[in-house]
């Protein structure tokens, strides 16, 4: 076993310098965030208020009254995968997270594809976050001024795209300035959205109980039973949506080299963020369902005009015209906060892949003043802006189908990471009950669950009527986009194999590197 010296260093090593465990330092700003700050980053990246307003109605369309149950069901595999991240981070606290760990478990080719899945999923989510932030920016201005003309500016493609690009540029600039700047902005934005969400849920339950809502329902414990879904396909469709709602908590681990106590704190932050998220989701889901019901008229969640943007439809009826504006502010804050913190996992993964020679060496550049992966952050920002602009101008249906294909990429790299944990620690299975469960059994179950969702999603997405109903030679466009993006990773990997053969020969980051023995 190799001993890791966890004592604080006088200066950060240069990017690319080898640590004594086979993991390379990146030159990032160590000890710049603690447990609370890291947990806030995890919650912020998920963007709970943004996820709820875009997913509540679509989940009801898939599973009806079992919507709260699917949020709970989606939490379980994610929590099992979170244990895998925590155990891997204890052994190898590297900002490359899924990429680094799967390389060490399964070799460079599987690890490279796992890193690719994370990077492309993040770019797609960043573009969607910018779009939602723009929409709520103009909704908020319209509500505050009472001007339908201002609200309608969001429908002008040129204005919409320019506003999106401005928000992406601002988020890129804040992320570029480092974790300290990120943390300060996030405390305010996350605190605001959770507080407003709590007030909204309490008021919705109060009005439902008082009978002040026309479509209100009495609470039923059956809402928390996922096995009452109409069919297995409906269950998987709802579960896929709920997985998207939890995606992003692993940003806590991507910031591990910048977190005090990098071996343990990021894992604890991830678990804490997950607990906050599932509590917020269940409370809000029950409150909204009690208030609005699942009918197809009025404020019912089955009404298409409501389901596409639930909080925009319910803000006024639940909170009144004055307080209702706060809910618009909360959604805008949620999308803006996540837009900024989502740069953390993609930039740190690209930095790590470059340091280990799996991507061009130019991405190893770390800003001397802010100690951030500047080149990777700027490239992610530019890529996000270009992707959103092209997709919006070409076809909004294609953009929607691209977002729908995210389930494949999320399940792909999360399940690989979970399997990597079980394989990496397989020799620890007989050491203790704790090691057997947390290092092998829980990650394996979580990985198998996500792999099953991946397989079922492929089966459903191949149908031409999936998503926006478009197809390519009779194959659903969501399937084509999801599988195509992953296949593109194989092409890029083939190019990198010629440019960086040492990494792919296993000479840079090896699967044989032992787990670390950490000092007490």
PEPESUL-V280582 format. One record per residue. RES is the residue in one small letter. SS is DSSP state (A for helix, B for strand, O for the rest). PHI is phi in degrees with one decimal (none if undefined). D_CENTER is the distance of its C-alpha to the mean C-alpha in Angstrom with 2 decimals. Layout:
RES:SS:PHI:D_CENTER
RES:SS:PHI:D_CENTER
This chain:
x:O:none:34.10
x:B:-108.6:33.11
x:B:-88.6:33.07
x:B:-103.1:30.40
x:O:-82.3:31.81
x:O:-94.6:29.34
x:O:-68.1:31.71
x:O:-64.2:30.61
x:O:-96.6:31.79
x:O:-69.1:33.87
x:O:-146.2:31.91
x:O:-70.4:28.77
x:O:-65.3:29.71
x:O:-66.6:29.47
x:O:-58.9:26.56
x:O:97.1:27.47
x:O:-67.9:29.90
x:B:-78.5:29.97
x:O:-84.0:29.38
x:O:-76.8:31.70
x:O:-108.1:29.13
x:O:89.6:28.43
x:O:-94.0:25.18
x:B:-96.9:25.57
x:O:-72.1:25.05
x:O:-109.8:23.17
x:O:79.8:25.10
x:O:-79.6:22.22
x:O:-81.0:23.17
x:O:-69.8:23.40
x:O:57.5:23.57
x:O:-93.9:22.14
x:B:-149.0:19.80
x:O:-110.8:20.46
x:A:-61.6:19.05
x:A:-63.8:18.65
x:A:-61.1:17.21
x:A:-68.7:14.63
x:A:-63.1:13.70
x:A:-62.7:13.54
x:A:-63.0:11.17
x:A:-62.9:8.74
x:A:-64.4:9.46
x:A:-63.1:9.48
x:A:-62.9:6.10
x:A:-67.4:5.04
x:O:60.2:8.30
x:A:-59.4:10.32
x:A:-68.8:13.29
x:A:-60.7:11.85
x:A:-62.2:10.12
x:A:-64.5:13.50
x:A:-67.2:15.73
x:A:-95.9:14.39
x:A:-117.5:14.02
x:A:-54.8:16.98
x:A:-67.8:19.60
x:A:-68.4:18.22
x:A:-70.0:17.75
x:A:-61.5:21.32
x:A:-61.4:22.50
x:A:-85.0:21.40
x:A:-129.2:22.58
x:A:63.4:24.60
x:A:-66.3:25.33
x:A:-83.4:23.11
x:A:-53.4:19.98
x:A:-60.8:19.66
x:A:-64.2:20.36
x:A:-69.9:17.51
x:A:-63.3:15.04
x:A:-70.0:16.87
x:A:-64.1:17.02
x:A:-67.2:13.29
x:A:-68.1:13.09
x:A:-63.1:15.75
x:A:-63.7:14.41
x:A:-64.9:11.16
x:A:-66.5:13.70
x:A:-64.5:15.86
x:A:-68.8:13.36
x:A:-61.4:12.73
x:A:-62.5:16.53
x:A:-62.0:16.49
x:A:-59.7:14.30
x:A:-63.2:16.66
x:A:-69.2:19.76
x:A:-64.8:18.94
x:A:-66.4:18.17
x:A:-61.3:21.54
x:A:-80.6:23.29
x:O:-136.1:21.66
x:O:-75.9:19.85
x:O:-121.4:18.74
x:O:-67.7:16.08
x:O:-75.3:15.72
x:A:35.4:14.15
x:A:-54.1:13.52
x:A:-60.4:15.93
x:A:-61.6:18.57
x:A:-68.9:18.58
x:A:-72.3:18.88
x:A:-62.0:21.57
x:A:-68.9:23.44
x:A:-89.2:23.27
x:A:-120.2:23.84
x:O:101.5:25.00
x:A:-66.5:24.04
x:A:-70.2:23.59
x:A:-64.4:21.03
x:A:-62.3:19.22
x:A:-63.3:19.29
x:A:-65.9:17.82
x:A:-63.9:14.96
x:A:-62.6:14.27
x:A:-60.7:14.76
x:A:-57.5:12.19
x:A:-64.8:9.45
x:A:-64.2:11.13
x:A:-69.9:11.78
x:A:-61.6:8.46
x:A:-67.6:7.32
x:A:-61.2:10.74
x:A:-64.1:10.59
x:A:-65.5:7.68
x:A:-57.3:9.68
x:A:-65.3:12.73
x:A:-67.4:11.78
x:A:-61.0:10.91
x:A:-62.3:14.27
x:A:-64.7:15.99
x:A:-67.5:15.12
x:A:-60.2:16.07
x:A:-64.9:19.25
x:A:-58.2:20.11
x:A:-75.1:19.99
x:A:-61.8:21.81
x:A:-76.8:24.71
x:A:-61.8:24.57
x:A:-63.7:24.91
x:A:-62.8:27.73
x:A:-65.3:29.41
x:A:-66.0:29.38
x:A:-67.9:30.64
x:A:-98.4:33.40
x:O:70.5:34.20
x:O:-105.4:34.14
x:A:-70.3:33.04
x:A:-64.6:33.62
x:A:-66.3:30.87
x:A:-59.5:28.44
x:A:-71.1:29.56
x:A:-61.1:28.68
x:A:-65.1:25.15
x:A:-82.1:26.89
x:O:-81.3:28.58
x:A:-57.9:26.59
x:A:-64.0:27.97
x:A:-62.6:27.23
x:A:-60.6:23.72
x:A:-65.9:22.87
x:A:-62.6:24.66
x:A:-66.3:22.83
x:A:-57.6:19.41
x:A:-63.1:20.66
x:A:-65.2:21.94
x:A:-64.9:18.69
x:A:-62.7:16.95
x:A:-64.0:19.98
x:A:-64.7:19.86
x:A:-63.0:16.25
x:A:-62.9:17.27
x:A:-64.6:20.41
x:A:-65.7:18.95
x:A:-62.6:16.54
x:A:-62.9:19.66
x:O:-79.9:21.63
x:O:104.5:19.78
x:A:-66.5:18.13
x:A:-63.8:21.07
x:A:-66.5:20.64
x:A:-59.9:16.89
x:A:-62.6:17.63
x:A:-62.8:20.44
x:A:-65.7:18.66
x:A:-69.5:15.78
x:A:-53.8:18.37
x:A:-69.5:19.91
x:A:-69.4:17.04
x:A:-69.4:15.25
x:A:-58.8:18.75
x:A:-62.9:19.78
x:A:-67.8:17.11
x:A:-69.6:17.46
x:A:-65.7:21.23
x:A:-65.9:21.57
x:A:-61.4:19.46
x:A:-63.1:21.83
x:A:-63.3:24.87
x:A:-59.7:23.90
x:A:-64.5:23.45
x:A:-63.4:26.73
x:A:-66.1:28.60
x:A:-65.0:27.42
x:A:-64.4:28.64
x:A:-59.1:31.82
x:A:-70.4:32.70
x:A:-66.9:32.03
x:A:-65.7:34.28
x:A:-76.8:36.90
x:O:79.3:37.00
x:O:-89.5:36.19
x:O:-117.4:33.70
x:O:-63.8:35.32
x:O:-105.6:32.75
x:O:-66.3:31.90
x:O:-128.4:31.71
x:O:-79.0:32.65
x:O:-61.8:30.01
x:O:-136.1:30.27
x:A:-64.2:28.99
x:A:-65.2:28.72
x:A:-61.5:25.56
x:A:-96.5:23.86
x:O:-104.1:25.30
x:A:-69.3:22.98
x:A:-77.1:26.07
x:A:-91.3:27.65
x:O:-63.9:25.48
x:O:-62.0:27.88
x:O:-154.1:26.98
x:A:-66.9:24.80
x:A:-63.5:23.35
x:A:-63.9:22.56
x:A:-61.9:20.96
x:A:-66.8:18.73
x:A:-62.4:17.86
x:A:-66.0:16.95
x:A:-66.3:15.05
x:A:-61.0:12.96
x:A:-64.9:12.12
x:A:-70.4:11.39
x:A:-63.1:9.02
x:A:-59.5:6.89
x:A:-70.2:7.49
x:A:-100.1:6.30
x:O:-61.8:3.08
x:O:119.3:2.35
x:O:-61.2:6.04
x:O:-70.7:7.36
x:A:-59.3:7.83
x:A:-56.3:10.85
x:A:-77.4:12.25
x:A:-63.3:11.95
x:O:-94.2:14.19
x:A:-63.6:16.60
x:A:-74.6:19.45
x:A:-109.5:19.43
x:B:-107.9:19.41
x:O:-63.8:22.75
x:O:68.8:23.34
x:O:-61.5:20.81
x:O:-77.2:21.76
x:O:-118.4:21.02
x:A:-59.9:19.37
x:A:-60.4:15.75
x:A:-64.2:15.88
x:A:-65.2:17.42
x:A:-63.0:14.93
x:A:-63.4:12.04
x:A:-64.4:14.38
x:A:-62.8:15.42
x:A:-62.1:12.04
x:A:-64.0:11.61
x:A:-64.4:15.18
x:A:-61.3:14.81
x:A:-66.2:12.03
x:A:-66.1:14.15
x:A:-63.3:17.21
x:A:-64.2:16.10
x:A:-65.8:15.00
x:A:-64.6:18.22
x:A:-61.5:20.48
x:A:-69.5:19.38
x:A:-60.9:19.44
x:A:-64.3:22.90
x:A:-62.5:24.10
x:A:-65.9:23.23
x:A:-68.6:24.72
x:A:-63.9:27.80
x:A:-75.9:28.34
x:A:-96.2:27.67
x:O:69.2:28.23
x:O:-120.2:27.21
x:O:-68.8:30.16
x:O:-99.9:30.22
x:O:-125.6:32.19
x:O:59.0:31.86
x:O:-87.1:28.76
x:O:-57.2:28.04
x:O:-68.1:24.50
x:O:-83.6:26.14
x:O:-77.8:27.39
x:A:-59.5:25.58
x:A:-68.9:26.23
x:A:-88.7:24.43
x:A:-65.7:21.57
x:O:-69.8:20.14
x:O:-156.6:19.61
x:A:-62.5:20.52
x:A:-67.8:20.65
x:A:-64.1:22.70
x:A:-79.7:25.13
x:A:-102.5:25.40
x:A:-56.3:25.34
x:A:-66.1:29.07
x:A:-58.1:30.38
x:A:-84.2:28.68
x:A:-106.9:28.92
x:A:86.8:31.68
x:A:-63.8:31.90
x:A:-79.5:31.73
x:A:-68.0:29.00
x:A:-58.8:27.06
x:A:-60.9:26.38
x:A:-61.1:24.37
x:A:-69.6:21.82
x:A:-62.3:21.52
x:A:-61.6:21.14
x:A:-64.6:18.37
x:A:-66.1:16.29
x:A:-61.8:17.11
x:A:-63.2:16.29
x:A:-63.7:12.86
x:A:-66.4:12.00
x:A:-66.6:13.95
x:A:-64.0:12.49
x:A:-68.4:8.85
x:A:-56.7:10.60
x:A:-78.2:12.32
x:A:-78.2:10.08
x:A:-66.0:7.53
x:A:-67.2:10.85
x:A:-64.4:11.01
x:A:-63.6:9.27
x:A:-69.2:10.71
x:A:-70.6:14.00
x:A:-70.9:14.54
x:A:-67.3:13.99
x:A:-61.9:16.39
x:A:-59.2:18.70
x:A:-63.8:18.95
x:A:-62.2:19.59
x:A:-73.2:22.22
x:A:-60.0:23.80
x:O:-88.3:24.25
x:O:69.5:25.75
x:O:-92.1:23.29
x:O:-132.9:22.77
x:O:-54.0:25.46
x:A:-64.9:26.68
x:A:-61.4:26.22
x:A:-78.1:22.55
x:A:-79.1:23.88
x:O:-62.2:25.06
x:O:-118.0:24.20
x:O:-61.3:25.53
x:O:-66.5:28.52
x:O:-78.3:28.30
x:O:-96.9:24.66
x:O:55.2:23.86
x:O:-122.0:20.62
x:O:-74.4:19.89
x:A:-57.2:21.34
x:A:-61.7:21.86
x:A:-67.0:18.33
x:A:-65.5:16.91
x:A:-64.1:19.57
x:A:-63.2:19.14
x:A:-62.9:15.41
x:A:-64.2:16.56
x:A:-64.6:19.47
x:A:-61.4:17.67
x:A:-63.3:15.27
x:A:-62.3:18.44
x:A:-65.6:20.47
x:A:-60.7:18.08
x:A:-65.8:17.71
x:A:-62.2:21.44
x:A:-63.3:22.60
x:A:-63.8:20.60
x:A:-67.6:21.73
x:A:-73.6:25.30
x:A:-75.6:25.59
x:O:-167.4:24.20
x:A:-69.4:21.78
x:A:-66.4:21.90
x:A:-64.5:20.67
x:A:-61.6:17.72
x:A:-63.1:16.94
x:A:-67.8:17.49
x:A:-64.0:15.21
x:A:-66.6:12.27
x:A:-63.7:13.72
x:O:-75.6:13.79
x:A:-57.5:10.04
x:A:-53.4:10.71
x:A:-61.8:13.01
x:A:-69.2:10.94
x:A:-63.9:8.20
x:A:-63.1:11.36
x:A:-61.5:13.19
x:A:-82.7:11.73
x:A:-67.6:10.76
x:A:-66.5:14.29
x:A:-61.2:15.94
x:A:-65.5:14.77
x:A:-63.0:16.10
x:A:-63.8:19.27
x:A:-61.2:19.66
x:A:-63.8:19.86
x:A:-60.6:22.45
x:A:-74.6:24.45
x:A:-61.5:24.34
x:O:-105.0:25.71
x:A:-58.0:27.89
x:A:-75.7:31.02
x:A:-89.2:29.95
x:O:-56.9:30.04
x:O:-92.3:33.59
x:O:-75.3:33.46
x:O:-164.2:32.46
x:A:-63.3:30.88
x:A:-60.5:28.00
x:A:-64.6:27.34
x:A:-61.7:27.80
x:A:-75.5:25.29
x:A:-77.5:22.49
x:A:-96.3:22.79
x:A:-123.5:23.80
x:A:-66.8:23.95
x:A:-59.1:20.69
x:A:-60.4:18.55
x:A:-65.2:20.80
x:A:-64.5:20.49
x:A:-61.4:16.69
x:A:-64.9:16.80
x:A:-64.8:19.55
x:A:-62.1:17.85
x:A:-67.8:14.82
x:A:-64.8:17.47
x:A:-64.8:19.48
x:A:-64.8:16.83
x:A:-58.9:16.43
x:A:-66.3:20.23
x:A:-67.2:20.74
x:A:-63.9:18.24
x:A:-58.9:20.24
x:A:-63.3:23.37
x:A:-76.2:22.38
x:A:-69.4:20.90
x:O:-70.8:24.11
x:O:-70.8:26.04
x:O:-66.8:27.00
x:O:-92.8:26.36
x:O:-75.7:22.63
x:O:69.7:20.37
x:O:-82.7:22.65
x:O:83.7:25.54
x:O:-93.8:26.11
x:B:-148.1:27.08
x:B:-126.5:28.36
x:O:53.2:31.63
x:O:82.8:30.84
x:B:-105.4:27.37
x:B:-54.2:24.42
x:A:-66.1:22.66
x:A:-63.1:19.16
x:A:-63.1:20.43
x:A:-61.0:22.00
x:A:-67.3:18.98
x:A:-62.3:16.62
x:A:-68.4:19.41
x:A:-64.2:20.67
x:A:-64.8:17.61
x:A:-67.1:17.66
x:A:-65.5:21.45
x:A:-59.9:21.26
x:A:-60.6:19.65
x:A:-64.4:22.89
x:A:-66.4:24.96
x:A:-63.3:23.36
x:A:-62.8:23.67
x:A:-62.6:27.32
x:A:-65.1:27.95
x:A:-68.0:26.55
x:A:-63.6:28.71
x:A:-78.4:31.71
x:A:-84.6:30.71
x:O:-136.2:29.58
x:A:-65.5:31.46
x:A:-62.2:31.52
x:A:-62.8:27.85
x:A:-75.6:28.10
x:O:-86.2:31.36
x:O:78.4:29.64
x:O:-98.2:31.57
x:O:-106.1:28.85
x:O:-126.3:26.28
x:O:-108.1:27.85
x:O:-71.4:26.98
x:O:-83.2:30.10
x:O:-56.6:28.95
x:O:-72.6:29.58
x:O:-64.8:27.42
x:B:-89.6:28.26
x:B:-102.0:30.66
x:B:-89.1:29.55
x:O:-67.9:32.31
x:O:-66.2:32.51
